[in-house]
Amino acid sequence: MFQKSLGFRIFFWTFIILIGFFAFFPQLWMISTSLKPETEMYKISFFQNFDLSNLNRILHNSDFLGYLRNGMMVAIISSLLSTAVSAFAGYSFSKFRYKGRTQVMAIILISQAFPQGLLLVSLYPMLQNMGMIDKLPSIILAYVALTLPIGTWTLKAYFDQIPNSIMEAACIDGASDFTTMIKIVMPLAFPGMTTIAIYSFVWAWNDLLYALTLISTTAKRTLASGMIFTFTGEGGNDWIGMMAASVIASIPVAIMFVFLQRFFVAGLTAGAVKG
Amino acid sequence: MKTISKNSTLMAWFLVLPALLIFALMILYPFANSIFTSFTNKNLIFPKNDFVGFENYIKLFKDPNTLPLLFTTIKFVFFSTICPFTLGLIWAILMNEKFKASEFMRGLTLVNWIIPGIAIGFLWNWIYNGDYGILNALLNKMGIIDSNIIWLAGKQTSMVAVVTARTWQMFPWYMAFIMGGLQGVPNELCEASRIDGANNIQVFTHIIIPTIKPVLILILILGTISNLQHFDLINVMTDGGPERATSTFAIEVYKKAFKEYNLGRAAALGVIWAILLGSFSFIYLRNLKEDN
């Protein structure tokens, strides 16, 4: 695309160093700090004296283990539910024509712009009346709802690419509408469904606002909100512990991402562009 | 096209039903109800819930903190969109050069975007720490400063700190979109214009930018919307402080509702926030329509 002129080389090397440092040094600093012995917390050292005791300490903290367990459970259930619900709705939007279809699609899309804080102003009293405050199902439902817009629109775009002739052929062979969808069309949209599964998992795993607001007991906290409470007050200066917890919190999403990044990124960008 | 029989219409609605129910319960109803709440004095602790007309809005209008809140939000959103956008554009161009480590580096950059905001907030709190942070240590060593800066406690520096962290988190996302756009740039056209004597900058401004312009506009709009919603990093790093210097709508509405328990006032502020977000989403929708 570009000619490898002297000017371009200078541009290339300047920014590869500057942005590269900005992007990667903090990552390394987080890992390096998490591996320091506690006595060296305030010493400016970089990957000297490895010490796994702090990672160990966090992993043996029973509260933190609870956050991890709750977080994992909430993220997995949200992810599966969101993918299934989005796939059904996306399929309906893509393969059927009926009154009200475009209106429903439009309002689901627009809802992304509803401020989440404003929703919580009503969600909290509503869930309180239903006896659902401080219950994990309520945040799971919230995550499913919040990931629905991207989910349905992305999957609709995937289903759009699958020719109707495939469905018609199945129909002629005597398969019902439902079997055609589950056994023939959905497997073809597998990359799209994986994208949405990861997207919803990451959303639920990373969310702070809803967990902070709707969950109030330590035993039920998920990762992000739990970490806030672990490291405020007395824990506020435990930087090594904080970095160790951050590394542990980042590992599941980072690993998942490394393996699946290729079609995850392609899937998300395609969904947003095609909308 | 599928035949539109009564049966398949039934099936179509049956398939949307779960989505619609969850959506109505968790998003549509709360949204509508919050608009209603903004005209009441509803409180999270005291059992009052009376209609008060426009009182909440009038109080907000008279509140000397409202206008600065709007400016702070705009400042945060503007810089948190433009900075990662610029870095993302440059980084996409570099990663598009397909050198040996480019794929690995691209994946590693995207880690910033995927990890929890809380971890990012903690990390930058630690980097910016006034007494023991690595940033002050580096700047001291290079002789740029001679006394430590308490970054998160300064009115100006706290905003810089929050925007930096947000930039670090989001520039890989912009990069991913821009790299997708760059794949659509016709290489033959670049070669041809080079033969006609165009240099890199001309190729960039006359061929590459026009080709990827739809993507650039799209991510600027989506980025703006997501920054208008952003809560995590500010909450973890400054909680809107010092003296509201980093307090945006997302932080303020949360505090009004769940720290001051004033749901009515929070809702009114949230409605103003929704209008702000709505206008950007309108641009997004119009943009989508033009594309199709």
HADDOCK unambig.tbl for C-alpha pairs under 7 A between the chains (distance, minus, plus):
assign (segid A and resid 1 and name CA) (segid B and resid 187 and name CA) 6.15 0.50 0.50
assign (segid A and resid 1 and name CA) (segid B and resid 190 and name CA) 6.38 0.50 0.50
assign (segid A and resid 2 and name CA) (segid B and resid 200 and name CA) 5.86 0.50 0.50
assign (segid A and resid 3 and name CA) (segid B and resid 200 and name CA) 6.41 0.50 0.50
assign (segid A and resid 12 and name CA) (segid B and resid 94 and name CA) 6.43 0.50 0.50
assign (segid A and resid 23 and name CA) (segid B and resid 109 and name CA) 6.39 0.50 0.50
assign (segid A and resid 23 and name CA) (segid B and resid 168 and name CA) 6.51 0.50 0.50
assign (segid A and resid 30 and name CA) (segid B and resid 123 and name CA) 6.29 0.50 0.50
assign (segid A and resid 42 and name CA) (segid B and resid 132 and name CA) 5.76 0.50 0.50
assign (segid A and resid 44 and name CA) (segid B and resid 134 and name CA) 7.00 0.50 0.50
assign (segid A and resid 85 and name CA) (segid B and resid 18 and name CA) 6.24 0.50 0.50
assign (segid A and resid 85 and name CA) (segid B and resid 19 and name CA) 5.59 0.50 0.50
assign (segid A and resid 86 and name CA) (segid B and resid 19 and name CA) 6.77 0.50 0.50
assign (segid A and resid 88 and name CA) (segid B and resid 15 and name CA) 5.08 0.50 0.50
assign (segid A and resid 88 and name CA) (segid B and resid 16 and name CA) 6.34 0.50 0.50
assign (segid A and resid 89 and name CA) (segid B and resid 15 and name CA) 5.58 0.50 0.50
assign (segid A and resid 89 and name CA) (segid B and resid 16 and name CA) 4.38 0.50 0.50
assign (segid A and resid 89 and name CA) (segid B and resid 19 and name CA) 6.37 0.50 0.50
assign (segid A and resid 92 and name CA) (segid B and resid 12 and name CA) 5.00 0.50 0.50
assign (segid A and resid 92 and name CA) (segid B and resid 15 and name CA) 6.05 0.50 0.50
assign (segid A and resid 92 and name CA) (segid B and resid 16 and name CA) 6.41 0.50 0.50
assign (segid A and resid 95 and name CA) (segid B and resid 2 and name CA) 6.95 0.50 0.50
assign (segid A and resid 96 and name CA) (segid B and resid 2 and name CA) 6.67 0.50 0.50
assign (segid A and resid 96 and name CA) (segid B and resid 12 and name CA) 6.24 0.50 0.50
assign (segid A and resid 98 and name CA) (segid B and resid 9 and name CA) 6.37 0.50 0.50
assign (segid A and resid 113 and name CA) (segid B and resid 225 and name CA) 6.97 0.50 0.50
assign (segid A and resid 113 and name CA) (segid B and resid 277 and name CA) 5.73 0.50 0.50
assign (segid A and resid 113 and name CA) (segid B and resid 278 and name CA) 6.11 0.50 0.50
assign (segid A and resid 113 and name CA) (segid B and resid 281 and name CA) 6.40 0.50 0.50
assign (segid A and resid 114 and name CA) (segid B and resid 274 and name CA) 5.98 0.50 0.50
assign (segid A and resid 115 and name CA) (segid B and resid 229 and name CA) 6.19 0.50 0.50
assign (segid A and resid 115 and name CA) (segid B and resid 274 and name CA) 5.81 0.50 0.50
assign (segid A and resid 117 and name CA) (segid B and resid 250 and name CA) 6.22 0.50 0.50
assign (segid A and resid 117 and name CA) (segid B and resid 253 and name CA) 6.19 0.50 0.50
assign (segid A and resid 117 and name CA) (segid B and resid 254 and name CA) 5.86 0.50 0.50
assign (segid A and resid 118 and name CA) (segid B and resid 31 and name CA) 6.96 0.50 0.50
assign (segid A and resid 118 and name CA) (segid B and resid 34 and name CA) 6.52 0.50 0.50
assign (segid A and resid 118 and name CA) (segid B and resid 267 and name CA) 6.03 0.50 0.50
assign (segid A and resid 118 and name CA) (segid B and resid 270 and name CA) 5.07 0.50 0.50
assign (segid A and resid 119 and name CA) (segid B and resid 27 and name CA) 6.61 0.50 0.50
assign (segid A and resid 119 and name CA) (segid B and resid 30 and name CA) 5.17 0.50 0.50
assign (segid A and resid 119 and name CA) (segid B and resid 31 and name CA) 5.33 0.50 0.50
assign (segid A and resid 119 and name CA) (segid B and resid 34 and name CA) 6.74 0.50 0.50
assign (segid A and resid 121 and name CA) (segid B and resid 34 and name CA) 6.40 0.50 0.50
assign (segid A and resid 121 and name CA) (segid B and resid 257 and name CA) 6.38 0.50 0.50
assign (segid A and resid 121 and name CA) (segid B and resid 263 and name CA) 6.14 0.50 0.50
assign (segid A and resid 121 and name CA) (segid B and resid 267 and name CA) 6.51 0.50 0.50
assign (segid A and resid 122 and name CA) (segid B and resid 30 and name CA) 4.95 0.50 0.50
assign (segid A and resid 122 and name CA) (segid B and resid 33 and name CA) 6.24 0.50 0.50
assign (segid A and resid 122 and name CA) (segid B and resid 34 and name CA) 5.46 0.50 0.50
assign (segid A and resid 123 and name CA) (segid B and resid 30 and name CA) 5.60 0.50 0.50
assign (segid A and resid 141 and name CA) (segid B and resid 22 and name CA) 6.96 0.50 0.50
assign (segid A and resid 142 and name CA) (segid B and resid 26 and name CA) 5.98 0.50 0.50
assign (segid A and resid 145 and name CA) (segid B and resid 22 and name CA) 5.93 0.50 0.50
assign (segid A and resid 145 and name CA) (segid B and resid 23 and name CA) 5.32 0.50 0.50
assign (segid A and resid 145 and name CA) (segid B and resid 26 and name CA) 6.30 0.50 0.50
assign (segid A and resid 145 and name CA) (segid B and resid 27 and name CA) 6.96 0.50 0.50
assign (segid A and resid 164 and name CA) (segid B and resid 1 and name CA) 6.52 0.50 0.50
assign (segid A and resid 206 and name CA) (segid B and resid 116 and name CA) 4.45 0.50 0.50
assign (segid A and resid 206 and name CA) (segid B and resid 117 and name CA) 6.51 0.50 0.50
assign (segid A and resid 208 and name CA) (segid B and resid 232 and name CA) 6.37 0.50 0.50
assign (segid A and resid 224 and name CA) (segid B and resid 118 and name CA) 5.90 0.50 0.50
assign (segid A and resid 239 and name CA) (segid B and resid 126 and name CA) 6.78 0.50 0.50
assign (segid A and resid 242 and name CA) (segid B and resid 122 and name CA) 6.75 0.50 0.50
assign (segid A and resid 243 and name CA) (segid B and resid 123 and name CA) 6.75 0.50 0.50
assign (segid A and resid 246 and name CA) (segid B and resid 119 and name CA) 4.59 0.50 0.50
assign (segid A and resid 250 and name CA) (segid B and resid 115 and name CA) 5.01 0.50 0.50
assign (segid A and resid 250 and name CA) (segid B and resid 116 and name CA) 6.41 0.50 0.50
assign (segid A and resid 253 and name CA) (segid B and resid 114 and name CA) 6.56 0.50 0.50
assign (segid A and resid 253 and name CA) (segid B and resid 115 and name CA) 6.30 0.50 0.50
assign (segid A and resid 254 and name CA) (segid B and resid 111 and name CA) 5.98 0.50 0.50
assign (segid A and resid 254 and name CA) (segid B and resid 114 and name CA) 6.70 0.50 0.50
assign (segid A and resid 254 and name CA) (segid B and resid 115 and name CA) 6.58 0.50 0.50
assign (segid A and resid 258 and name CA) (segid B and resid 107 and name CA) 6.74 0.50 0.50
assign (segid A and resid 265 and name CA) (segid B and resid 176 and name CA) 6.88 0.50 0.50
assign (segid A and resid 269 and name CA) (segid B and resid 177 and name CA) 5.99 0.50 0.50
